[in-house]
Amino acid sequence: MTAAPLPRLLEAVLGVGTDLELRATLQHIVDSAAELTGARYAALDTEDPAQDGLTALRAPSAPKAPRNQSTLSAPGTPNAPVTPNAPKSRSAVHPAALTIPIRVHDTPFGTLHLSGKPRFTAEDEQLLHVLAAQAGIAIGNARLYEAARQRERWIEGAAAVTTALLTGRTAADALMTVAERARILADAAAGVVLQRTPEGGMEIVTASTYDDPDGILGTTIRPGSAVLEQLLGGEPVFVDDSATDPRMTTRVRHRFGPSMMLPLQADGTLIGTLALPRRRGERPYTPVERLLAVQFASQAALALVLADARQQRERLAVYEDRDRIARDLHDLVVQRLFATGLMLESTERRCAGADVHEILGRAVDELRATVQEVRTAIFTLQQPPADAPTTFRGRVLRETAAVLGLRPSTRFTGAVENLITDRVAAHLLTALRHALAAASRRPGVSRIEVGIDATAVLPDGRKGVRLTVRDDGDTGGDSGTDESDGTTVTWQSPL
């Protein structure tokens, strides 16, 4: 090797190691190889592009890479008769083409291909071997740097998900947080969460996408699927192409290419599955990305369990507080009101005069109504604050929870839970909604009374249930039964 190329070689070697980004490092290698040898055409192909996510690494002017290889060409070099699969040779045998292998820690990484020069000399080959040795070191460092950066991003993402889930999110918000953060970290087209169905399959219940997720939500994996068996067993599933993999059977599989399906499992309990599909034609996931995604899913599952436990504790505290209030109301308020009512009834029997009887009768009625309302309030306190009520009383109270900013007075007469069937209850709740909506549109409404009587007798003599909704608004001569103090709407049905 003459002294003249040494400065250029030293500059090339130093330049190769200046950038820690893998793609930039590879571009430096190709550029330096072309500059050192004076070749018009330079390209680099890799043995396993999927390992570094280099499938898409192909410059427009580069020769077409062989299958399963990735090629990077020097900028400004036109297409050349580079033979990527040509064996390494000396210029005396192949004077117009030169190939140099690049190894990273004794493992083949790829091959440098140079052509477009009348004759490559032994000195050119020597220069390229030195450059290739330094390139192997630089590529190894770039790989370590990229792996460290990816690991840092995924760790930060997992920490952010844990923090978000422990700040009081609902179950649906928690799953969306996991799906959205994972999609961003994995650079995926979508992040979806699947949960088990009563039939034994899995259904997409949460989806975070760049576009409208309506076409994805509700997609199911049918029972018996090979993928489903792996997921239910707590095993991750990695797919190179969702559209062509026979294991994928969902109706949206044709939209996606590479995909990861990761169990959300903690303490032996399978919460669901996190799926991270990329678009068709995009690069597959690298081994490092797969490992980090599996770790993220485990951390997210644990955070979901902790968040659910926290919500359960808070819900239990609310229940305990409501039970205490309900006991206080029953033990103090209701008993005193009931005792006062008995005293007034006794006084009414002993007193004479129509006016006294009328006044005392009104007081007794008001006390009875108050007792009923307090009992209704006690029942309301015993209802779960967030879950949908399952009892008939609970559903009625949910419908009357907030109308015009005030709470209607609600009375139940008879064994409504035992006498009213689900079919009759559905029709009654519909009629109640319509009546409350009509009351909300009338001016001057400040009080609404709702009565449900399961001991009513219909005009034809059959036993039935009667719904009465009365308000004190301005009727203006409209529908309903006009009274001096508002409108009364009545609905009834046989039991």
RAWOJO-V519792 format. One record per helix or strand of 3 or more residues. SS is the DSSP state (hx for helix, st for strand). FROM is the first residue (numbers start at 1). TO is the last residue. If there is no record, write none. Layout:
SS|FROM|TO  SS|FROM|TO
This chain:
hx|4|16  hx|22|37  st|41|46  hx|49|52  st|71|73  st|97|104  st|107|115  hx|122|165  hx|171|186  st|190|196  st|202|209  hx|213|215  hx|226|232  st|237|239  hx|253|255  st|256|266  st|269|279  hx|287|350  hx|354|381  hx|392|399  st|409|413  hx|416|419  hx|422|441  st|448|457  st|463|471  st|481|483  st|486|494
